[in-house]
Amino acid sequence: MAILFDSRTKTFFLDGKGVTYAFMINKFGYAEHLYYGKTIGHDDLSHTRTRGAGSRDATIPGNDEGGLNVYHYFPTELSFFGTGDYREPAVEVLNGSGDRLTELLYDSHEIVDEKPKINGMPSMRDGETLILHLKDRVTSFACDLYYTVYDDASVIARRAVYINASDETKKLNRAYSFSFSLPDQHYDVISLYGAWGKERTTERIPMHHGVVSIDSKRCASSAVLNPFMALADRDATEEHGDVYGFNLIYSSSYALKTEGINDGRTLVTGGINDFDFCWVLGAGERFETPEVLIAYSSEGIGGMSRALHDALRNHLINPRYAKKPRPIVINNWEGTYFNFTVDKLKSIAKAVEGTGIDTFVLDDGWFGKRDSDRSGLGDWFVNTDKLEGGLTEIIRYVNSLGMKFGLWFEPEMISEDSDIFRAHPEYAVGVPNRPRCYSRHQYMMDITRKEVRDYIVEVMNKVLHENNIEYVKWDYNRNITEFFSFAREPERQAEYAHRYALGLYELFDRIVEANPEIFFEGCSGGGARFDPAILYYFPQIWTSDNSDAEDRTVIQYGTSLAYPLSAMSCHVSEVPNHQTGRMSPLKTRADIAHLGATGYELDTSGFTDAMRAETKKQVEEYREMEELILNGDLYRTADPNSSNFFAFTVVSKDKSSAVLTAYRRLGSTNNEVRYLKVRGLDENKAYYIPELNRTLKGSTVMNLGLVANFGRGDYMTVKYTFKAVDNG
Ligand code: DGJ
C-alpha cells in the first residue's frame, strides 16, 4: 500500500518511487507538513516540529497559552488568509458578509485506488490517491486536497477542490492548487523563460526572503515563462543534490511562487493566476483547480527531469501514442509558406518518396481566402481555387506514394476578413465599444461560449471526417487581449482566463478525443503553449519556430528540464536558416532534430539523389534510436548555456543500449580537447561502440569518458551508440 495513515501519531505517509511525503493532523486539527524527499521510515516525526522566528504572531482562537502549539506558522498543507498565517495564501474567499477569512481544519479522509478525474480538465491517470477533507471552522466553506503517488515515478500529484457548502454565494479571489513547505532556504529557483524563437531558456537565481514569482497573464501558458519551476539545493548540480520540480498541468494564466519565510523555511504555492481572477461560487458549488506535479530527486537537476519525464510518459501523455513510434513528417511551411500550388506540394512529397518519411503535412493556407496571414481564419473549408481538386486530390496523391496526410488548423482564431466574422462578429473576443487589438492580424474566437465551440467542432470534424486525414497540427498564433465575453454577466468577467482553459479542454475532448485514430501535434506560433495539459491530448508539441541547430541546443536543453524528448517536435530545415540566417551542416541539423520527435520542413522538390540518399540514411538512423527517444532516460552531458558544447545521452531503462549526441558550437585552429563522461550506463556491462569499432566497459566510458573528435568547423556534431554485449 502506497498511502498509510498512522492513527497513533495521526500521520499520513505517502510512498512513491523512492520518495516519501508525510504530514500530520496536529492537535488543533491543522494538516501540518512534515516531509517530502527520499524514502524514509514510517516513524513518529514529531521530533522535527519546532518554532522558528516570528513577528507579532497571532494565536489560534481559544489557545492563548503561548509556545509552539499556538504558533500559527506551522507549515499547513494549505496556506490560508486572515487568521495569522501571513505566508502567501493558497486561497482567499470573499464570504457573503464581506469578510475574507478561512480556517481550514481536518474533517475526514479517504484513500482510493481509482484516482478521481478532474471535471473538465486534464490530469494524471492512475495512482493511489488520498483525499483529505478540510472544513472551515465557521463558514461551511470546505476544501478537498488530493494527493496521488506512483510506484514508477518520483513525483506526487496534488490539487485542491474548493467547496461552498453554505447557502450563500461566495467569491474566490484566489484559488491555488497547492501549497508546499520545505525545511530550508538554501535553494536556487530554476525557471524557463523565453520569447518567440527562444522558448524555455534556463534561468537559475538564488531564492530570498519574500516572494520569487513566475506567471502568465496571457490566457496561455506562454513562451515567456513556462509553468514549471524547480528549487535546487544551492550546491545541486546536474548530477548531485536535492532538487524539487513543480509542473502545473494547465494551459491558461497561472502563477508559481517561492517564498522565503522569516522562520527559515520555504513555501511554494501556485495554480490559476489570481491576477484578474474572481470566481463566483454559488451555494453548493465546487471549484476544481488544476493538478500540479511535484518531483523530487537527490540526483540533481537531471534526476528531477527524469522523474518528471517518467510521470508524464507513464501517466499523462495520451497512452495511445505516448510510447509509440511517431510519424516522420515532411511539412511544407518553410518550403512554401502561403505560396503553393498542388503541383508544388506534390513535388515536395514525391521528392521524399522511399526515404522513410511517412507523412506529408499541409500547413497554413489551404482554406478560406488565405494567401497571407491577414484573412481566412475560421473559414475551415478548402480553397479549391488554390488547391485544385481540393483535399481529395492531394490526399490521393500523397497516399499513392505510400504516405499519410496531415493538415494544419488554427481553431481558436478568427480573421476579420473571413466569412465567419462577417456573419458572426460576436464570435471574436472583444469588449463592447472598444477597438480590438490585432496580433498577427487576427482576433481570437471566444471559446468560452458554447455556440462558438459548437461551430468549431462542426466545421473541423466535417473536414476530418470527409477526408483521409491521419495527422493534425493544432496551431495557436497569438495571445488574448480584451479578456471579455459578450455572453457573460459583468460579475463573471474575471472568470475569463480560466473559462478559456475549460473551453479549450472541451474542444480537445470533442475533436481530439473524438478522433482517436488521428495523431494530433500541438503548436503555438512556435512553442508558446508547451505545457503538460496540452501533452495530455497531444503526444508532441512543435518546440519552436526557430529550427536553427545552434539555437535549438539551448531551447531543447531547457525544454528537457521538464518535458521528455518525445514531447518535442523537432524538424530538419534548410540553410541559411530562415530564422537566424546561420549555416550549419545537414548532419548537425539532423543530429539535433533527432533528439526529439523528428521531422523535415523544407522545399525538397529540388533534392538531388545524394540529398535523398542522405535523408534516407538519417531516417533509418533515427528509427534505430527512436525507442530511446520515446522511452529512455535522459542524461544531460554538456550544457550549451555555460560552455561551447551541448550533449545528451539517452539510455534504455535496462541500460542495455544508449546513444550520445554531442555538439561543439565554434571550432578553432587550436581546438580544446573535450572528454565526454557518459552517464547512466551500467559500470559493470561492456558496450560495443560501432563508431569506434571497439568494446569498452561501462566504468571506462563513465569515468574516463570518450574524447570527441568533432573535426574542423563550427556547429559540428558527433554521435556514439552503445550496445551491451553478453561477455560484459
Ligand atoms: C506558426 C507555426 O509555428 C508554424 O510552424 C506554422 O504552422 C505557422 N504558424 C503557420 O501560420
Residues whose N, C-alpha, C, O or C-beta is under 5 A from the ligand:
A	BS01	DGJ	W333 D363 D364 D475 C523 S524 G525 G526 D545
